[in-house]
Amino acid sequence: MPKPSADAEVRSLADAVVAGDRRALARAITLIESTRADHQDRAALLIARLLPRTGKSIRLGVTGVPGVGKSTFIEAFGLHVIGQGHRVAVLAVDPSSRISGGSILGDKTRMDKLARAREAYIRPSPAAGTLGGVARRTREAMLVCEAAGFDVVVVETVGVGQSETAVADMVDMFLLLLMPAGGDELQGIKRGIVELADAIIVNKADGELAAAAERAAADYQAALHLLRPVVPTWQPPVLQCSALEGRGIDRIWDTVTAFRRVQGEGLKRRRADQSRAWLWSEVGESLMAALRAHPRAARRIAGMERDVTAGKLAPHAAARELLSIFLGERPPSDAV
């Protein structure tokens, strides 16, 4: 019996994803995350087939320093949203070892209750050394989850760092979780990250930390008035919650839905801008991969890196020479 063609396999996988087959969903995301060239070709076909069924979810980014309780918050938030009649997908980007490439992938144990819910899907994805811990294929994984019928998609980042800009460029609303500490602690939070936030959430507002959370919320709110909001018609609020006790989660969900109403037509523009950024991100990644795979350029890269680090060759000259080799042109005079 002849083996099915790649197109037929992709069609079958896409149909299974749309039908809500969880194993098919897992296989689809695994295909997308693969770095094999033939898998990437199939992944492109898969996304093309699923694209008409995407774009209808609420896309949320959640970040915060390690120890702030992101996983506890996402679990409490996800369970509440499911209680409101929604289906929730969580794409949690785990830190990968730069040496071994291994990944912790512990999110399903950290969100045990949410992982057991039929209306939820949790996918830990190794960052594989990409910028700030954001998996390159998170955008595609988000589209696959939408096609599978999940109408709230949460992207959790590793922690406060360079990844936040990348996440903000793929979600509708960006939530920043902070510790219940104000004053000097506020100075330690990068202004650029606070500027990305559509809402700030002070977690762990319970027990002995309740009073500190109250003071922190006031400090953060005062600081936000000095910044220009991402959405002109929306002043980012500072909310308090205890994810551990489940208090304040309902107000956060109400804030998410209120933000969606305020966005209105602005949501289409935001997503259009994100798609444009995604395009150029893919162009950059693909060109870099093609450059490193180019036979003549690949032979020169190691030597050029040594010359640049030794101060024998200027970086811009090395870059121009590599591009000339890649494009089949004569090297510029300053690179010879």
C-alpha positions as MATLAB code, in Angstrom:
seq = 'MPKPSADAEVRSLADAVVAGDRRALARAITLIESTRADHQDRAALLIARLLPRTGKSIRLGVTGVPGVGKSTFIEAFGLHVIGQGHRVAVLAVDPSSRISGGSILGDKTRMDKLARAREAYIRPSPAAGTLGGVARRTREAMLVCEAAGFDVVVVETVGVGQSETAVADMVDMFLLLLMPAGGDELQGIKRGIVELADAIIVNKADGELAAAAERAAADYQAALHLLRPVVPTWQPPVLQCSALEGRGIDRIWDTVTAFRRVQGEGLKRRRADQSRAWLWSEVGESLMAALRAHPRAARRIAGMERDVTAGKLAPHAAARELLSIFLGERPPSDAV';
ca = [
       0.000    0.000    0.000;
       1.576    3.332   -1.021;
       2.519    5.827    1.714;
       0.344    8.955    1.835;
       1.889   12.076    0.340;
       3.110   14.926    2.528;
       0.130   17.044    1.428;
      -2.310   14.304    2.412;
      -0.636   13.863    5.787;
      -0.796   17.595    6.454;
      -4.481   17.720    5.452;
      -5.251   14.811    7.778;
      -3.340   16.434   10.643;
      -5.056   19.796   10.091;
      -8.500   18.164   10.066;
      -7.703   16.339   13.310;
      -6.521   19.562   14.966;
      -9.733   21.365   13.980;
     -11.767   18.407   15.265;
     -10.195   18.885   18.699;
      -7.894   15.856   18.725;
      -5.397   16.685   21.499;
      -2.792   14.237   20.224;
      -3.000   15.837   16.802;
      -2.549   19.247   18.434;
       0.592   18.023   20.189;
       1.926   16.496   16.946;
       1.227   19.709   15.051;
       3.183   21.851   17.527;
       6.029   19.325   17.557;
       6.145   19.547   13.753;
       6.260   23.344   13.936;
       9.085   23.296   16.475;
      11.203   20.887   14.422;
      14.278   22.356   12.756;
      14.374   19.741    9.967;
      13.926   21.319    6.545;
      11.288   18.803    5.417;
       9.363   19.303    8.653;
       9.482   23.068    8.195;
       8.015   22.657    4.697;
       5.157   20.598    6.137;
       4.681   23.052    8.982;
       4.264   25.883    6.468;
       1.563   23.864    4.654;
      -0.136   23.111    7.967;
      -0.256   26.763    9.040;
      -1.621   27.740    5.610;
      -4.484   25.247    5.998;
      -5.258   26.314    9.573;
      -4.919   30.077    9.086;
      -8.589   30.703    8.126;
      -9.635   29.255   11.509;
      -7.335   31.486   13.579;
      -7.466   35.007   14.973;
     -10.577   34.715   17.148;
      -8.923   34.160   20.517;
      -7.865   36.536   23.276;
      -4.060   36.502   23.260;
      -2.395   37.296   26.572;
       1.258   37.595   27.548;
       2.264   37.053   31.178;
       5.686   37.883   32.565;
       7.389   38.632   35.854;
      10.569   38.028   37.769;
      11.312   34.459   38.917;
       9.496   33.721   42.155;
       6.633   36.145   41.544;
       4.232   33.224   41.113;
       3.558   33.207   37.359;
       2.577   29.549   37.218;
       0.337   29.794   40.277;
      -1.299   32.881   38.804;
      -1.806   31.339   35.358;
      -3.375   28.235   36.901;
      -5.792   30.265   39.043;
      -6.553   32.580   36.123;
      -7.030   29.701   33.690;
      -9.424   27.856   36.000;
     -11.457   31.042   36.472;
     -11.622   31.688   32.717;
     -12.728   28.085   32.109;
     -15.474   28.708   34.664;
     -16.635   31.572   32.440;
     -17.166   29.147   29.561;
     -13.855   29.533   27.722;
     -11.122   27.118   26.634;
      -7.568   28.041   27.621;
      -4.234   27.167   26.026;
      -0.998   27.977   27.850;
       2.254   28.202   25.913;
       4.954   28.255   28.556;
       8.437   28.885   27.215;
      10.984   27.036   29.353;
      14.658   27.915   29.708;
      16.892   25.638   27.653;
      20.482   24.832   28.457;
      22.833   26.587   26.018;
      25.249   23.694   26.512;
      23.046   20.612   26.195;
      19.912   22.120   24.683;
      17.881   20.400   27.364;
      14.746   21.940   28.825;
      13.090   21.747   32.214;
       9.569   21.405   30.810;
       8.005   21.329   34.258;
       4.910   23.450   33.676;
       2.444   20.572   33.723;
       3.581   19.664   37.234;
       3.505   23.319   38.323;
      -0.077   23.722   36.990;
      -1.437   20.354   37.986;
      -5.095   21.351   38.390;
      -5.211   23.290   35.142;
      -3.435   20.479   33.286;
      -6.187   18.055   34.311;
      -8.988   20.284   32.999;
     -10.461   19.116   29.672;
     -10.939   22.729   28.594;
      -7.237   23.516   29.036;
      -4.089   22.664   27.118;
      -0.588   23.342   28.435;
       2.385   23.177   26.127;
       5.864   23.718   27.555;
       8.237   24.639   24.733;
      12.033   24.775   24.988;
      13.456   28.174   24.152;
      16.406   26.585   22.321;
      18.632   29.614   22.784;
      16.400   32.121   21.002;
      16.204   35.726   22.157;
      15.428   36.016   25.837;
      13.810   32.595   26.044;
      10.982   33.095   23.588;
      10.650   30.047   21.345;
      10.848   31.079   17.693;
       7.748   29.092   16.848;
       5.514   30.372   19.644;
       3.512   32.428   17.138;
       2.734   29.385   15.012;
       1.881   27.311   18.098;
      -0.566   30.023   19.107;
      -2.289   29.815   15.714;
      -2.582   26.027   15.962;
      -4.174   26.325   19.418;
      -6.678   28.832   18.045;
      -7.558   26.504   15.177;
      -8.117   23.752   17.753;
     -10.823   25.861   19.423;
      -8.981   27.485   22.337;
     -10.329   31.006   22.600;
      -7.933   32.276   25.282;
      -4.216   31.747   24.644;
      -1.678   32.646   27.340;
       2.036   32.974   26.569;
       4.194   32.756   29.692;
       7.768   34.021   29.449;
      10.761   32.782   31.408;
      11.149   36.031   33.312;
      11.815   39.731   33.009;
      14.390   40.214   30.242;
      14.755   40.804   26.522;
      11.955   38.363   25.695;
       9.240   40.774   26.794;
       9.327   42.855   23.601;
       9.009   39.684   21.523;
       5.998   38.540   23.550;
       4.333   41.959   23.410;
       4.651   41.721   19.612;
       2.499   38.580   19.511;
      -0.297   39.186   22.054;
      -3.290   41.481   22.455;
      -2.633   42.318   26.106;
       0.553   42.161   28.146;
       0.343   41.480   31.896;
       3.275   42.214   34.203;
       3.317   40.413   37.549;
       5.236   42.103   40.358;
       6.132   41.336   43.941;
       4.413   43.112   46.856;
       7.270   45.557   47.386;
       7.483   49.205   46.400;
       9.904   52.067   46.890;
      13.427   50.979   45.997;
      12.103   47.793   44.415;
      10.381   49.922   41.781;
      13.762   51.243   40.676;
      14.942   47.722   39.914;
      12.265   47.138   37.274;
      13.311   48.155   33.784;
      11.317   51.110   32.498;
      11.011   49.500   29.065;
       9.241   46.470   30.511;
       6.807   48.588   32.526;
       6.063   50.613   29.393;
       5.018   47.426   27.594;
       2.474   46.486   30.261;
      -1.240   46.913   29.615;
      -1.877   45.996   33.256;
       0.311   45.478   36.311;
      -0.649   42.813   38.832;
       0.761   42.723   42.346;
       0.622   39.051   43.282;
       0.911   37.446   46.729;
      -1.361   40.089   48.262;
      -2.187   37.921   51.255;
      -1.165   37.279   54.869;
       1.744   39.341   56.112;
       2.347   40.689   52.610;
      -1.123   42.229   52.235;
      -0.087   45.649   53.581;
       3.105   45.637   51.476;
       1.038   44.796   48.391;
      -1.247   47.759   49.076;
       1.729   50.128   49.306;
       3.364   48.615   46.236;
       0.202   49.016   44.163;
       0.058   52.709   45.075;
       3.746   53.179   44.161;
       3.370   51.408   40.829;
       0.204   53.337   39.973;
       1.956   56.638   40.642;
       4.875   55.550   38.435;
       2.570   54.560   35.579;
       1.174   58.086   35.336;
       4.642   59.222   34.258;
       4.656   56.847   31.288;
       2.856   56.997   27.962;
       0.356   54.106   27.679;
       0.638   51.625   24.803;
      -3.033   52.184   23.921;
      -3.858   55.928   24.041;
      -7.412   55.343   25.313;
      -6.305   52.967   28.090;
      -4.529   53.838   31.327;
      -2.912   50.603   32.561;
      -4.380   49.710   35.957;
      -2.503   48.265   38.913;
      -4.390   45.316   40.383;
      -3.789   43.133   43.419;
      -4.427   39.427   43.738;
      -3.585   36.331   45.699;
      -3.196   33.592   43.128;
      -2.620   31.109   45.953;
      -5.979   31.921   47.552;
      -7.754   32.742   44.281;
      -8.671   36.281   45.359;
      -8.720   39.132   42.848;
      -8.580   36.828   39.820;
     -12.140   37.723   38.763;
     -11.248   41.417   38.648;
      -8.237   40.677   36.446;
     -10.432   38.799   33.958;
     -12.908   41.708   34.010;
      -9.992   44.018   33.204;
      -8.970   41.818   30.265;
     -12.472   41.939   28.787;
     -12.683   45.707   29.408;
      -9.381   46.197   27.594;
     -10.697   44.246   24.612;
     -13.725   46.554   24.425;
     -11.508   49.640   24.590;
      -9.233   48.301   21.841;
     -12.071   48.070   19.333;
     -10.735   48.544   15.808;
      -7.324   49.175   17.331;
      -6.987   45.421   17.838;
      -6.934   44.881   14.057;
      -4.183   47.488   13.697;
      -2.199   45.969   16.544;
      -2.383   42.506   15.011;
      -1.526   43.884   11.583;
       1.583   45.524   13.032;
       2.457   42.252   14.777;
       2.119   40.326   11.512;
       4.439   42.797    9.825;
       6.990   42.407   12.646;
       6.617   38.616   12.374;
       7.346   38.787    8.638;
      10.630   40.632    9.131;
      11.592   38.457   12.069;
      11.177   35.399    9.842;
      13.128   37.073    7.037;
      15.982   37.805    9.429;
      16.032   34.292   10.901;
      15.849   32.678    7.456;
      18.582   34.863    5.969;
      20.862   34.130    8.916;
      20.288   30.397    8.519;
      20.892   30.610    4.751;
      24.084   32.607    5.287;
      25.493   30.069    7.734;
      24.579   27.231    5.351;
      26.231   28.905    2.348;
      29.372   26.821    1.539;
      31.789   29.700    0.813;
      30.447   31.921    3.594;
      30.531   29.069    6.100;
      34.234   28.517    5.360;
      34.991   32.178    6.090;
      32.840   32.719    9.197;
      35.171   31.126   11.782;
      38.222   33.001   10.469;
      36.359   36.281   10.357;
      35.116   35.851   13.903;
      38.704   35.289   15.064;
      39.910   38.380   13.194;
      37.081   40.511   14.569;
      37.610   39.395   18.175;
      41.371   39.929   17.799;
      40.815   43.455   16.501;
      42.322   42.699   13.098;
      39.100   43.254   11.161;
      36.277   45.717   11.733;
      32.873   44.049   12.305;
      31.156   46.126    9.587;
      33.849   45.150    7.058;
      33.507   41.469    7.954;
      29.740   41.699    7.622;
      29.987   43.370    4.205;
      32.402   40.708    2.962;
      30.150   37.866    4.172;
      27.143   39.425    2.466;
      29.142   39.869   -0.743;
      30.122   36.201   -0.690;
      26.518   35.218   -0.013;
      25.217   37.391   -2.859;
      27.978   36.309   -5.253;
      29.390   39.809   -5.563;
      32.967   41.072   -5.416;
      34.025   41.924   -1.844;
      33.947   45.667   -1.052;
      37.332   47.411   -1.042;
      37.401   47.904    2.744;
      36.894   44.138    3.323;
      39.795   42.968    1.156;
];
